Amino acid sequence: MAAFDHTDNLQGATFTDVDLRGARFVRSVLSGAVLRGVDAAGADIDAPWLVGDGSTLLVNGVDVVPFVEAELNRRFPGREQRRAQDPDGLREAWAVLEGTWQATVERAAAMPAGTVDVSVDGEWSFAQTLRHLVMATDTWFRKAILELDRPYHPAGQPHAEYETDGYDLSVFAAAPPYAEVLQVRAGRQAMVREYLATVTEEELSARRRNPWAPEVPVTVRSCLHTILNEEWEHLRYAVRDLDAIEGLHHT
C-alpha cells in the first residue's frame, strides 16, 4: 500500500478514476480540494478548524458548516459559549466546560480498568488527551497570558509534529501515572478558573505574543478563546473514543 508523508508534495495533483477506498489522511491539508463525481458514502471527516474563521465545506453545493456547528452545540451544551467576549460570559463558559469534563472523567473511571490508556484507531488515549490539555493550557495561559519563562509541566503531551519543528521534547515525561495526570490537569483548570474570577475587560483586551509566532500580536481574550476551543474539541474526541470503547465491550 502506497504511503505519503510531509516530504511528498501533492499540491495541485489530479486524481482521476482512482480508488481511494479506505485511504486515511492524518494531519493533512485538504483546503481548497475539489471532488467531482465522487462516491463519498461512509466518508469520515474531522476538521476542527472549519469553524470561526469563515471557512466553508460544500457538499453538493451546500455549505454544511452551519449544520455541523448547530449539531455539535446540541450534543455538547455550553459549547456555543466558547467565544464569550466579556468577563462574566467567559466565567460561565469555563464553569460549564469544567462540569462537562468532570462528568466525562467520571465516566471513564467507571469503565473497565485500563480504559484511559486505550488508543482508538491510532488516536490519543484518554490519559494522553488530558495530558495534551495540560500542555495547551501551559502554552496559551502560562506562556502567552502570564508570560512565564518556564511554563510547561512535564506531564504535558505535545503534538507529534513538534519533534520536526525542533521543539524540546525533553521537557515532557514519557508516561506519568494517570493519578498524576489528573492532579496536574485539575491544577491547570483551577489556574484558569482563578484567573477568570477577577479578570477585567481591560485585561481581556491586553496584547500578548502568539506563543507559536511571537511576531503576531494576540489579545488575552483570543488566548482564552483558543483554550476554550482546544478544550471542547478534545472533549469531543474523548467522548467519541469512549463511545467506541464502550461499543466494543457490548459486542
C-alpha positions as CSV (number, residue, x, y, z in Angstrom):
1,M,0.0,0.0,0.0
2,A,1.4,3.4,-1.0
3,A,2.2,5.8,1.8
4,F,2.9,9.6,1.6
5,D,4.3,11.9,4.2
6,H,5.4,15.6,4.6
7,T,8.2,15.0,2.2
8,D,5.8,14.4,-0.7
9,N,4.4,17.4,-2.4
10,L,1.0,16.6,-3.9
11,Q,-0.3,20.1,-4.2
12,G,-2.3,20.6,-7.3
13,A,-2.3,16.9,-8.1
14,T,-5.2,15.5,-10.1
15,F,-6.7,12.0,-9.3
16,T,-8.9,10.6,-12.0
17,D,-10.7,7.2,-11.8
18,V,-8.6,6.5,-8.7
19,D,-9.8,4.1,-6.0
20,L,-9.2,5.7,-2.6
21,R,-11.4,3.4,-0.5
22,G,-10.1,3.1,3.0
23,A,-7.4,5.8,2.4
24,R,-6.6,7.7,5.6
25,F,-5.4,11.3,5.7
26,V,-3.8,12.4,9.0
27,R,-2.7,16.0,9.8
28,S,-3.0,16.7,6.0
29,V,-4.1,19.9,4.3
30,L,-7.1,19.5,2.0
31,S,-8.1,23.1,1.9
32,G,-9.4,24.0,-1.5
33,A,-9.6,20.4,-2.6
34,V,-12.2,19.8,-5.3
35,L,-14.0,16.5,-5.5
36,R,-16.3,15.9,-8.5
37,G,-18.5,12.9,-9.2
38,V,-17.1,11.0,-6.2
39,D,-18.6,8.3,-4.2
40,A,-18.2,9.6,-0.6
41,A,-20.6,7.2,1.1
42,G,-19.2,6.4,4.6
43,A,-16.5,9.1,4.5
44,D,-15.5,10.3,7.9
45,I,-14.1,13.9,8.0
46,D,-12.8,15.5,11.2
47,A,-11.8,19.2,10.5
48,P,-11.8,21.2,13.8
49,W,-10.5,24.3,12.0
50,L,-13.7,24.8,9.9
51,V,-15.4,27.0,12.5
52,G,-14.9,30.6,13.5
53,D,-12.9,31.8,10.5
54,G,-15.4,31.9,7.7
55,S,-14.4,28.6,6.3
56,T,-16.9,26.6,4.2
57,L,-17.3,22.9,3.4
58,L,-19.6,22.4,0.3
59,V,-21.4,19.1,-0.2
60,N,-23.4,19.1,-3.4
61,G,-23.2,22.9,-3.4
62,V,-24.5,23.2,0.2
63,D,-22.3,24.7,2.9
64,V,-22.7,22.2,5.7
65,V,-20.6,24.0,8.3
66,P,-23.5,25.8,10.0
67,F,-25.4,22.5,10.3
68,V,-22.4,20.8,11.8
69,E,-21.9,23.6,14.3
70,A,-25.5,23.5,15.3
71,E,-25.4,19.8,15.9
72,L,-22.2,19.9,17.9
73,N,-23.7,22.6,20.1
74,R,-26.8,20.4,20.6
75,R,-24.6,17.4,21.6
76,F,-22.4,19.4,23.8
77,P,-24.4,22.0,25.8
78,G,-22.3,25.0,26.6
79,R,-20.0,24.6,23.6
80,E,-21.7,27.7,22.0
81,Q,-20.2,29.8,24.8
82,R,-16.6,29.2,23.8
83,R,-16.4,32.6,22.1
84,A,-17.8,34.6,25.0
85,Q,-16.5,38.1,24.9
86,D,-17.0,39.6,28.4
87,P,-15.6,38.5,31.8
88,D,-19.0,37.2,33.0
89,G,-19.5,35.2,29.8
90,L,-16.1,33.7,30.0
91,R,-16.5,32.7,33.6
92,E,-19.8,31.0,32.8
93,A,-18.2,29.3,29.8
94,W,-15.4,27.9,31.9
95,A,-17.7,26.7,34.6
96,V,-19.9,24.8,32.1
97,L,-16.8,23.3,30.5
98,E,-15.3,22.2,33.8
99,G,-18.6,20.5,34.8
100,T,-18.8,18.6,31.4
101,W,-15.2,17.5,31.7
102,Q,-15.7,16.3,35.3
103,A,-18.6,14.1,34.1
104,T,-16.5,12.7,31.3
105,V,-13.6,11.9,33.7
106,E,-16.1,10.1,36.0
107,R,-17.5,8.2,33.0
108,A,-14.0,7.0,32.1
109,A,-13.3,6.0,35.7
110,A,-16.5,3.9,35.7
111,M,-15.4,1.9,32.7
112,P,-13.2,-1.2,32.7
113,A,-9.7,-0.9,34.1
114,G,-7.2,0.3,31.6
115,T,-9.8,2.3,29.6
116,V,-7.9,5.5,30.0
117,D,-4.9,4.1,28.2
118,V,-6.7,2.6,25.2
119,S,-5.9,4.2,21.9
120,V,-8.8,4.0,19.3
121,D,-7.7,3.9,15.7
122,G,-4.3,5.3,16.5
123,E,-5.6,8.4,18.3
124,W,-4.5,9.6,21.7
125,S,-5.8,7.7,24.7
126,F,-8.0,9.4,27.2
127,A,-5.0,9.9,29.5
128,Q,-2.9,11.4,26.6
129,T,-5.8,13.8,25.8
130,L,-5.8,15.1,29.3
131,R,-2.0,15.5,29.1
132,H,-2.3,17.4,25.9
133,L,-4.8,19.8,27.5
134,V,-2.2,20.4,30.3
135,M,0.2,21.3,27.5
136,A,-2.3,23.5,25.7
137,T,-3.1,25.4,28.9
138,D,0.6,25.9,29.6
139,T,1.0,27.2,26.1
140,W,-1.9,29.6,25.9
141,F,-2.3,30.5,29.6
142,R,1.0,30.2,31.3
143,K,3.3,31.1,28.4
144,A,1.1,33.5,26.4
145,I,-1.1,35.2,29.0
146,L,1.1,35.0,32.1
147,E,4.3,35.2,30.0
148,L,6.2,32.7,32.2
149,D,9.7,31.7,31.1
150,R,9.2,28.1,32.0
151,P,5.5,27.4,31.5
152,Y,5.5,23.7,30.8
153,H,4.8,20.8,33.2
154,P,6.5,17.6,32.3
155,A,3.1,15.7,32.4
156,G,2.0,17.6,29.2
157,Q,1.6,15.8,25.9
158,P,3.0,17.7,22.9
159,H,1.9,17.2,19.3
160,A,3.9,14.7,17.2
161,E,5.0,17.4,14.7
162,Y,6.8,19.4,17.4
163,E,9.7,17.0,17.0
164,T,10.2,18.0,13.4
165,D,9.8,21.7,14.4
166,G,12.8,21.5,16.7
167,Y,10.6,21.5,19.8
168,D,12.4,20.5,23.0
169,L,10.6,17.2,23.8
170,S,12.9,16.6,26.7
171,V,10.7,18.9,28.8
172,F,8.0,16.2,28.9
173,A,7.8,12.9,30.7
174,A,7.3,9.7,28.8
175,A,4.1,8.5,30.5
176,P,3.4,9.8,34.0
177,P,0.9,7.8,36.2
178,Y,-2.7,8.6,35.5
179,A,-3.2,9.8,39.1
180,E,-0.5,12.4,38.4
181,V,-2.2,13.4,35.1
182,L,-5.5,14.0,36.9
183,Q,-3.8,16.1,39.6
184,V,-1.8,18.3,37.2
185,R,-4.9,18.7,35.0
186,A,-7.0,19.8,37.9
187,G,-4.4,22.3,38.9
188,R,-4.3,23.8,35.4
189,Q,-8.1,24.0,35.4
190,A,-8.0,25.8,38.7
191,M,-5.4,28.3,37.4
192,V,-7.7,29.4,34.6
193,R,-10.8,29.5,36.9
194,E,-9.0,31.7,39.4
195,Y,-7.7,34.0,36.7
196,L,-11.2,34.4,35.2
197,A,-12.7,35.1,38.7
198,T,-11.1,38.5,38.7
199,V,-10.2,39.3,35.1
200,T,-11.4,42.7,33.8
201,E,-12.4,43.9,30.4
202,E,-9.2,45.9,30.2
203,E,-7.1,42.8,30.9
204,L,-9.0,40.8,28.2
205,S,-8.1,43.4,25.6
206,A,-4.4,43.5,26.6
207,R,-1.9,42.5,24.0
208,R,0.3,39.4,24.1
209,R,2.5,37.5,21.7
210,N,1.3,34.4,19.9
211,P,3.3,31.5,21.5
212,W,4.0,29.9,18.2
213,A,4.5,33.1,16.2
214,P,5.9,35.8,18.6
215,E,5.8,38.4,15.9
216,V,2.0,38.1,15.7
217,P,0.1,40.0,18.4
218,V,-2.9,38.5,20.1
219,T,-5.1,39.5,22.9
220,V,-5.7,37.8,26.3
221,R,-9.3,37.3,25.1
222,S,-8.2,35.4,22.0
223,C,-5.8,33.3,24.0
224,L,-8.7,32.3,26.3
225,H,-10.8,31.5,23.2
226,T,-8.1,29.2,21.9
227,I,-8.0,27.4,25.3
228,L,-11.8,27.0,25.2
229,N,-11.8,25.7,21.7
230,E,-9.0,23.2,22.5
231,E,-11.0,22.0,25.5
232,W,-14.2,21.5,23.5
233,E,-12.6,19.8,20.5
234,H,-10.6,17.4,22.7
235,L,-13.7,16.7,24.8
236,R,-15.4,15.7,21.5
237,Y,-12.6,13.4,20.6
238,A,-12.6,11.9,24.1
239,V,-16.3,11.2,24.1
240,R,-16.1,9.8,20.6
241,D,-13.4,7.3,21.6
242,L,-15.1,6.4,24.9
243,D,-18.3,5.6,22.9
244,A,-16.2,3.4,20.6
245,I,-14.6,1.6,23.6
246,E,-17.9,1.1,25.2
247,G,-19.3,-0.3,22.0
248,L,-16.5,-2.9,21.9
249,H,-17.4,-4.1,25.4
250,H,-21.0,-4.5,24.4
251,T,-20.4,-6.6,21.2
